[in-house]
């Protein structure tokens, strides 16, 4: 649902109060176009906002959503590749999707209401926000969390109601059909809070107290959005000019740092969210000391000048961030390693340095190098990535291109 927020405010059916249904991917196996949490809105007039598969199953989802609005029922539809029926709706890529379809209820009901959509859409992009939705067959509803990084489940009346638990009731909820017992709040906290605090999307399943074997668990879909992660780019040059807009496209809050005003203050670096004129190592130490770096922060050292690089890398390898990379040749890298060892940086910390920076794409131009850098940053976040970074290969970085 969070992926629809930027477009929700301009979607006419929400503004005019049409009945709607929301279709959400709640399970994805094999090769599928979109991940769990991807949503699509369908209005009673058949208007659609969003996409689940790029066209493979949307028609069938719209039909099921219209039926859901007509009878008020919740649906779970499964789509996969079928060789038995050439005309069956399915995914040509061979994966399988489970789609939860829920009609929107009237204002004041447990289901999210059509009139509440514009309020959700008013949340500015990049502002922390999380949605916790009930997506099993026995319940519905949605809780919006304004500050997911610090949210605690214990004592939350909204989460309790979502689970079917009345914290103020004297009736033991274990005797309610499909209702969770008091222990469910502790179980929910253990699973919900890591997703909320980490800015991640995922499913939480909670078995009701006294549930029978095979009974469907209470299922919550969590979508959490934290403030944009930071990327600090050190060095004002052609490569950083190309990297800044690419980093913004990936959702980073980008800061360019260079000690030389004549370089840093050029208009071509205006795509950075902020430009700082300071010695890179001094700025990094100040940001770390102020607590403005975290485990999602990316540091890209593009200065290519030892008087900037070495003190900066020494400081960068001492802080807990997601990624530290340095642009340069293999010879530059070996010289850096020797200098960092001489400065007392531990070898295991140097091994975390992404240098030479970038995936081995044969990049030459600044724009191509920017693609190479961002590709390695993406690959570093995903253990399943298979393309080798330059630091794990040998031979020349730049190879002659022969056009045929």
C-alpha positions, 0 to 999 in steps of 0.5 A, spaced: 500 500 500 505 504 501 507 504 494 501 507 492 501 513 496 505 518 491 499 517 486 493 516 491 492 523 492 490 524 485 486 518 484 479 520 482 475 514 485 478 516 492 477 523 492 469 522 490 468 517 495 467 511 490 467 504 493 474 500 492 477 494 494 485 493 495 488 487 492 495 485 495 500 480 494 501 476 500 505 470 498 510 470 492 514 464 490 519 462 484 520 468 479 515 473 480 514 480 477 513 484 484 514 482 491 510 481 497 506 487 499 505 490 492 498 493 492 493 495 487 486 499 488 480 497 484 474 502 484 467 500 483 467 503 476 473 499 474 478 504 475 485 501 477 491 504 481 497 500 481 499 493 478 501 487 481 504 483 475 505 488 469 499 485 466 499 478 467 493 477 472 490 484 473 484 483 469 482 477 473 484 481 479 479 486 477 474 481 476 475 478 483 475 485 486 468 487 483 465 481 486 468 482 493 465 489 493 458 486 491 458 481 496 463 484 501 467 478 502 474 477 503 478 473 497 484 470 496 486 468 489 492 464 487 496 465 480 501 461 477 503 458 470 499 453 467 501 448 462 494 444 462 490 450 460 493 455 455 487 460 456 488 460 464 490 466 467 497 466 470 504 468 470 508 467 464 515 467 468 513 461 472 512 463 479 506 463 483 502 469 487 497 469 492 493 475 492 489 478 498 483 482 496 479 486 501 473 491 500 473 498 503 468 498 508 464 505 510 467 510 515 468 508 522 468 500 520 474 496 522 476 496 514 480 502 511 475 507 508 475 510 502 474 517 505 480 515 509 485 514 503 486 522 502 489 522 509 494 517 508 496 520 501 497 527 504 503 523 508 509 526 504 514 522 501 520 520 505 516 521 512 516 515 516 510 511 516 508 504 517 501 500 515 499 494 519 494 490 515 490 484 517 490 479 511 487 473 513 480 470 512 477 472 519 479 479 520 480 485 516 482 492 518 489 497 518 493 501 523 497 507 520 503 508 525 506 515 524 513 513 527 515 506 526 522 506 528 520 507 535 513 504 535 512 499 541 506 494 540 505 493 548 499 497 550 497 499 543 489 499 543 489 499 535 494 493 534 489 489 539 483 491 536 486 489 529 488 482 533 481 481 535 483 483 542 480 488 547 485 490 552 479 493 556 475 487 556 474 483 562 472 477 557 477 472 556 479 473 549 481 466 548 474 464 548 472 468 542 472 465 536 478 466 532 481 471 537 488 471 540 489 470 547 493 475 551 500 472 549 498 474 542 500 481 544 507 479 546 508 474 540 506 480 535 511 485 538 516 480 537 515 479 530 512 486 528 517 490 531 523 488 527 519 489 521 517 496 523 524 498 526 527 496 520 523 499 515 521 492 512 515 489 509 513 482 511 508 477 513 507 476 521 503 469 522 500 468 529 496 462 531 490 463 536 490 460 543 487 453 542 487 453 535 486 447 531 491 443 527 491 446 520 487 452 522 489 459 518 493 463 523 492 471 524 496 474 518 498 481 518 502 484 513 507 490 515 509 495 510 514 500 514 517 506 511 523 510 515 526 516 513 530 515 506 537 512 507 543 517 507 548 517 501 555 521 502 558 522 496 565 525 497 569 529 491 566 534 487 568 531 480 565 528 473 563 521 477 560 524 482 555 529 478 553 523 474 552 519 481 548 524 485 541 523 480 542 516 480 543 515 488 536 519 488 533 515 483 534 509 488 531 513 494 537 516 498 538 522 501 544 525 498 550 529 501 556 531 496 562 533 500 568 537 498 573 541 501 574 546 495 568 551 494 570 552 487 569 545 485 563 543 490 559 549 489 558 548 481 551 548 479 552 541 476 551 538 483 545 541 485 541 534 484 544 533 491 540 534 497 545 538 500 552 540 498 557 541 504 564 544 503 569 541 509 574 536 509 571 530 508 574 526 514 572 532 519 565 532 516 564 524 517 567 525 524 562 530 526 556 526 523 558 520 526 559 524 533 552 527 532 548 520 531 546 522 524 549 515 521 546 508 521 546 501 518 543 504 512 548 509 510 552 509 504 559 512 503 562 513 496 569 516 496 570 519 489 576 524 491 581 520 488 586 524 492 590 521 497 590 527 502 583 526 502 582 519 501 586 516 506 584 520 512 577 519 510 577 512 509 581 511 516 575 514 519 569 511 514 572 504 516 571 505 524 564 507 523 558 502 523 555 503 516 552 499 510 557 500 505 564 504 504 566 504 497 572 508 494 573 509 486 580 508 483 585 503 480 587 497 482 594 500 484 591 506 487 587 500 492 593 497 493 597 503 495 591 505 500 591 498 503 598 499 505 597 506 508 591 504 512 595 498 515 600 503 516 595 507 520 593 502 524 586 500 521 585 492 522 585 488 516 578 485 517 576 492 517 579 493 510 576 487 507 569 490 508 572 496 503 569 496 496 575 498 492 576 498 486 568 501 487 563 498 482 561 492 479 565 489 473 560 492 467 566 495 463 564 502 465 568 508 462 564 514 462 562 517 468 554 515 467 556 508 466 561 508 472 555 511 476 551 505 474 556 500 476 557 504 483 549 503 484 549 496 481 554 494 487 550 498 492 544 494 490 548 487 490 551 488 496 544 489 500 542 482 496 546 476 498 543 472 492 546 477 487 551 473 482 555 479 479 562 479 481 564 486 484 571 489 481 574 487 488 573 480 487 575 480 479 582 480 476 585 483 470 584 490 467 578 494 469 577 497 463 577 493 456 577 495 449 570 495 446 570 492 439 564 494 435 561 489 430 
